[in-house]
Amino acid sequence: MESQQFDLAVVGAGISGIAAAKFYLDIHPNCKLVLLEKDTSVGGVWNQSRVFDTFYTQSPFGTWEYSDMSMPQPPKEDMYNGVFKAKYTSRYLESYIDQRVYAGKSIRERITYGFDVQRIMKEDGGWFISGRDATGEHHLKTSRLIIASGLTSVPNMPTLPNQEAFENPIIHQKDFGQSTVLSSPDLNNVTVLGGAKSAADLVYDCVKAGKKVTWIIRKTGTGPGFLVSADSRISPQTIYALSTARVVSTLSPSLFNADSWWNRFIQRTRMGRKQSTKYWDAVDKAVAEVPNFDDRGTDVRKNGFQNLKPLTAVFWQNQTGGLINRPSFWDTIAQNVQVYREDIQELQKGTIRLTNGEDVRSDAILCGTGWIPSLGFFDQELLAELGIPQPLDQYPMVQAE
């Protein structure tokens, strides 16, 4: 692919990248198009290298499918209250890229796998892309560019004090599906870091595999995220419908909401604010009713289960939420997991020392610590020129006239 010229390059072959490529090929079937995918399969968070048998979607069946091809219904044993095992989304996407053919060439045949985009620059009215794969460095030019690298491409791996002394595996959730953590008889004591949905999945799956699990949520962070149970009185279908409904977005004050009569009513009148408060109170109640943080027994309190209770109401949350789609999740955690709300002072060989002085024996550390922005291939000046949001301290300085 050295120094090739394309009409369109799409960075990322997840759901959005595939949709963008398909839409463009519908209009320009004879164009020269390439999708640059860092992983070894399509799908982003749903790709085959990331999913594992107990990994479920957070959205109801029918959500992640394209309008021109229906997804086959998973068997009942692989569905839970409307959500289903993620491997069926992976299979669907793999089938889709084979069946969409333009000018004798499928979408799959236009994908370059294992290509890590490292730098993108504007050049001569187009775009210059440089990156690496297993064979070395490559360069290409394209007239048009679509970035579809998503929010779950680059793992946020914490740097832990004295990490080199630990000597045991430290694995991000992205690589969990390809690891041997669940099957290895040598990894009995597992520690999970993080307070959001991915950490919750890791904890539950390790407990069910017979591991002794410790869950650590750092004290200096924003605390545990709000986790809504799929078996709560609000169904996953209702949760998804509410989260994507335009009218619900008006219940949160935002500069991006239009200055309409409805927004003025909801946010600037006593009656409107009362209705908004009633809605958010109902959400808080739905989040808290299944885990029942405050009314469990003494043994559960000793396990630190209450450390999973969000520090603020959902309205004020600065942590990511998620849908708990595992049967008896909260009872499983309450009875089997030690939960700490502490920072890590340092790692030692096979041990994690917390800032409260306790030592936690650990054969492996799993990081459900989220992701960092995937736009590192743009320099700061180009990000600012394109109007892409970035931290204020990273904007290039402009000399005042």
N, C-alpha and C positions, 0 to 999 in steps of 0.2 A: 504493500500500500504506500510505498515510498513516493512522496511528492505527487500524489494523485490529485486531480481536480474534480470536485463534486458540485452538483447544483444545490444540494442540501445535505448538511450533516446534523444528525440528531444525537445529542450526548445523553445517553441513558436509554435502556430498553426495558423500562418498567411499563406499567399500565399506561401512563401518560405519553411516554416516548413512542410506544407502539401505536397509540391512537393518533399522535401527530404525524407519524410516518404514513399511516394508512390514509389519513385525510388528504395529505399532500399528493400521494400516489393516485388517489381517486381523480384528482384534477390534472396531474401531470404523470401519467403512467409510464412514459418513456424517459423520465428524468433519471439522472445519476444520483442516487441517494444512498447514504450509509448511516447506519446506527452504530455508535461506539459504546460498547457495554464493557464495564470493568469486570463484572463477574463472569462465570462460565455458563450462565443460563439467563433467560429473560424473567422479568417479573418484579425486580426490585425486592421489596420486603417479602414478596411471595415466591422468589425464585427457588429452584429445587435444591440449591446448596444451603439455603437458610432454613427451610421448613423441616419440621420433624413431626412424628406421628401425632403427638399431643398438642401441636400448635394449631389453635383455632383462629378464625377471623373474628373481627370485632363488629362486623356489619352483617345484616341479615342476607340470606340467600337472594340472589338477583341483583345485588348492589354492584358488584364488581364484574359486570359483563358488558359487552359492546352491543349496540342496538342491532347490528347486522348478524349476530350469532349468539344464540342462547346458550347458557351454561347448563349442562346436564345436572339434574338434581342428585346430590349425594345421597347415599343410603341413610336410612333413619338412624342407624347405630353411630353414624359419624356426624350427626347433627345434635345440637343442644339448644333448645328454646329459640330456634330460628337461625342461630349461627352454626358454622360447620368447620370441619378440618381444612386448614389452609392448603393442603396438598391438592385439593380439587381446583383451587384457583390456579395453582402452578400448571396442572395438566391442561386446564382450559386455555391458558395463554400459550402454552407450547403448541397446542392444536391450532390455535388461531393464526399464529404466524406462518404455519405451513399451508393453511387454506386460503390465505390472501395472496394472490398471484397477479403481478402486473408485468406486462410485456414479457411473459414467459419466466419471470423471476419472482420467487416468493419473498415475503418480508424476512423470513429466516435467512435466506441467501444474501440479504443485504446487511446482515449484522456482523460486526467484527467483535468477537468475544475476547476477553482478557486484555482489553485496551484501556490503559489508565491515562486519561487526559491530564496533562501536566501544565500546559499553558495555552491560552487562546488570546490572540491579538488581532486587532483590525489592521487590514493591509490591502491597499489598492482597491478600495471599494468592496472588499470581501473580508474573509476571515482566514487566518492562518492558525492551524491547530498542531501542536506537538504533543506526543505522548509515547508511552512505552508498552510493549507486550513482552512475551517470553523470548522473542528473538532480538529485542533491542529497541532503539529509539526510532520513531517514525514521524513524518510530517505530512500534512495534507492541507489543501486549500479548498474552500467552499464559498459559493456565492451567498448562500443563506445558512443560518444557524438557528437551531432550536435547542435550548437547554432544558432537559427533562431528567436531571440527575436526582431530583427528589430530596426529601428530608431525612432519609435513612440510608445514606451512602457511606458517610465517613463516621466511624465509631468514635465516641467520646471516651477514650480510655484514660482513667485517672492515673496520675503519677503518685505512687504510694511511697511514703518514707521508708528508706532502707529496703527497697523492693527486691534488689538483687540477692538479698539474704534469704528470701522466702523459699526459693528452689522448687516450688510446686507450680502447677499450671495456673495462669491468670488468663481468663478467656472472656471476650465480649459476647454479648447475646447474639451478635451477628454470626459468630462462628460456633455457637452452641450445637446447632443441628448436625455439624460434621465432627463434633468432638466425641470422646468416649466416656464422658463424665457419668452418664447414666448407667453404662454397662460395665465400667471398670470396677473390679473388686478391690482395687487399691485406693480408690477415692471414696472414702466413707464419710468423712467430715467435710461438708461443702459449705462455703460462705458466699452469700449473695449480697452484692452492694447495689444500692439504688432504692428509690421509693416510689417508682411509677409502675406502669403496666408490665413492661418487659421483665422487671425484677420479680414481680408477683408470679408471672408465668414460670420463671426459672425456679423459684422457691417451691411452688406446688409440684412441678414435675420431678424435682429431686426428692421431695418427701415421698411421692408415690413410687419412686424407684428404690425406696428403702434407705435413703441417705439420712444422716443426721445433719440437719440444716440450721445454720445461724444466718439471720437476716440483719444487715447493718444499714441504717439510714443515717447519714452524717448530720450532726447537730448544727453545723454551720450552713446547711443548705436551707431549702424552702419547706422541708418536711415531706411527709408522705403525700402522694397525690390522692385525689378522690377516685374511688373504684366502685363502679355501679354493678351490682350482681345481675346476671342474666335471669335469675329466678326471683327477682324482686317483683313488686306489683306493677312496675313499669317495664313492659316487654322491650327486648332489643329493637323490634320494629318501631315501637313508639319513640324510643330514645333516639334512634337514627333519624326518624322523621322530624322530631323536634330540633335536633342539632343542625339540620340542614334547612329548616324552614326560615324564610326571610323575616317573617313576623317575629320569631323568637329572638333574632339578632337585635331587634329594637329594644328588647328588655334590658340590654346592657348599654350604658352610655358610651358613645363612640363618636369621634370626630368624623368618621366615615359614613355615619348615618345621615340620610338626607334630612333637610330642615322642612319636614312635612307636618301636616296637622296631626298625624298619628304620633310622630316622635315628640312633638311638643306636648301632646296630651299625656303620653306615657312618662316622660321625663320631667315635665315642668308643671304638672298639676297634682294636687293632693290625691285625687281619685286615681290618676294614672300610676303614680308611685306606689299607691296601696296595692294595685293589681300586680305590679311588677314584683313587689316584696312578697306577695302571696305566692307567686309562681316560684321564686327562688327558695322560699321556705319549704315548698312542696318538694323541690329537688333535693334540698338538704335532708329532709325526712326520708326520702326514698334511698338516698345514699347510705344513711345510718341504720336503717331498720334491720337489714339482714346481718351485717357484722356484729351488731349489738355490743359495741365496745365497752359499755359501762356496767353491764349486768351479767358478766360471766364470773366464774368461781375464783377462789383464791389462787389455785394452781395456775390458772390462765394469767392472772395478774403477775405472778412471779415470772412467767415466761416473757413478760414485756409486751403482751398482745396490744395493750392500749397505746403503745408507741406507733401503731398503724393508723390511729385516728388523726384525720387531717387537722392542721393547726388553725385553719380558718374555714369559714363557710365557703361553699362552692363559688359564690359570686366573686369572692376575693382571692380565689386560688391563683397562685403563680406557678403551680406545678401541673404537669400533664395528668389528665384523667384517663380512664379506660374502662372497658367492659370486662367484668370477671365472668368468664364463660367455662368455668370448671365446676362440676358437681361438688357440693359441700366444701367449697374453697375455704370459707372462713372457719368452719369447724376443724378442718384439716390443719390450718395454720395455728389456730389457738391451742390445739392439743399436742402439736409436734414440733413447733419452731420456736427458738429463742430469738426474740426481736430486741435489738439495741438501737437506741437513738443517740449515737456517740460518734465522735471522730476517731480516726485511726492515728495513733501516736507513731507507730512504726511496725514494720514486718520483721519477724525473725524466722529462723528455719522452721517451717511448718506451723507457725504461730502468728496471730495478729494481736498486737497489744493495743488496747483502746485507751483513750485519754482518761477514763475513770480508773485505770490501773488493772482492769481485768485482761486476762489472756484468753484468746479463743483459738483452740486447735483447729487447723484447717489443712486439708489435703488438696484443695482447689478453691480458687476465688473466681466467681462468676460476676461479671460486671453488667448489670442492667442499668447502665449509666447514660443511656441516650446517645445523642448524635451531635455533631458539629456541622455548620454550614458547608455545603459541598461546592462552593464557588471559588475555591482556592486557586483555580486555574486562571482567573482574571486578576490583573494587578489592581491596586486600589484606585488609581487614576481612572481606569476604564470602568470600574464599578460605579464610581461617582458620575462619570460621563453618561453611563447608561441609566442612571437614576435608580440603581438597585440598592435597597436599604442595607446599611452596614453600621456597626458600632460607631458612635460619634467620634471617638478618639482615633478611628482609623481613616477618617476622611482626610484627604490631602489638604494641607494648610494653604490658604489663599492670602496673599499679601494685600492688605488694605491699601486702597489708593489714597 
